[in-house]
Amino acid sequence: MGRTLWPIPGQLPLLLYVLLRGLDATVLKGLQDHGLANPVQGENPISFCNVFFLAQLTVALASLLPGRRTLIADLARLGPADRRLLALHGGLGLFLGPVAYYFALESLSVISQTLLFALVLPVSALLARWLLGEALPPGFWLSLALIGAGLLLPQAAMAMASGRMDDATGIAWALVGVLAFAGSAVSGRSVARHRWPAAVAVGAPTLLSALVFGAIALVLFGPHHFLLLRLWWVVGVIGLYAITLSLGRELALRQAYRRCSVAVVSLWGSLALVVAVLSAALLLGEPLGGPVLGGAALVLAGVGVSRWPRPIRSDPSPVSEERQPRRMPPRS
């Protein structure tokens, strides 16, 4: 008698997605600090260009391989406006956003950076209202007020205790990242409406962005930036960050969307903030006082108070949707 195959519980991929998404900033910050303490030829081997080159290359291959046979023909059908849309979408969400995310994390703690990037949701909603004419979700202004209060509480406590707040450069980079990811979320709406195959909508721009990061690494640091690396770098960057966090998170998100509604995934996805705060405290030793916990609670309440009817995500998933067999219609 054959064994009975039990289906994967719907909550398991969702919980895995929340865990991996929440660990992203903590792991990247840990790699940054470890690279600073273990330089290669006097340079930090962890840079924005080599980390995102490998992470995006991994995700791009996962998106491109299933549609590789028709990719050239699909790309040839794109008009000039379509190519500009994909370039804008990739430039914001795959290049500018990640770069700002990385440099903000260099100057800020994981907790501060995570709280600041919670602004992506309300800023996305405002941009969608302004550019696409979409209605603001119910409870939007209360949500924005709670998130704003959650951001100000730790900063005010820090200023009263030591007379200083977070590094201004890190905050500036974080705001650039918020605007870039929010803009990418809005452009992603237009991309989604075209119903292009995943290889076109995500695989091609992600591969192009990865190659740009690789070229920047070669220009700024030279080939040794990839050739003189240590075992910890290979395991940490390729194994942990690129494969486990970047690709693993996207695959878990795909499975979560197969088993749960978009609203459920969006609501539970906000718990990644809790994972980020706790993992930064436990793994990196970042201080976790009352103001930080209070601020995180307010931000979490602000994220959850609005019932986003069609959630705007700051990091569009290349593998979250089912691959459609339908092809793009020929241009007239």
Buried (B, 14 or more C-beta within 10 A) or exposed (E): EEEEEEEEEBBEBBBBBBBBBBBBBBBBBBBBBBBEEEEBEEBBBBBBBBBBBBBBBBBBBBBBEBBEEBBEEBBEBBEEEBEEBBEBBBBBBBBBBBBBBBBBBBBBBBBBBBBBBBBBBBBBBBBBBEEEEBEBBEBBEEBBBBBBBBBBBBBBBBEEEEEEBBBEEBBBBBBBBBBBBBBBBBBBBBBEEEEBBBBBBBBBBBBBBBBBBBEBBBEEBEEEBBEEBEEEBEEBBBEBBBBBBBBBBBBBBBBBBEBBEBEBBBBBBBBBBBBBBBBBBEBBEBEBEEBBBBBBBBBBBBBBBBEBEEBBBBBBBBBBBEEEEEEBEEEE
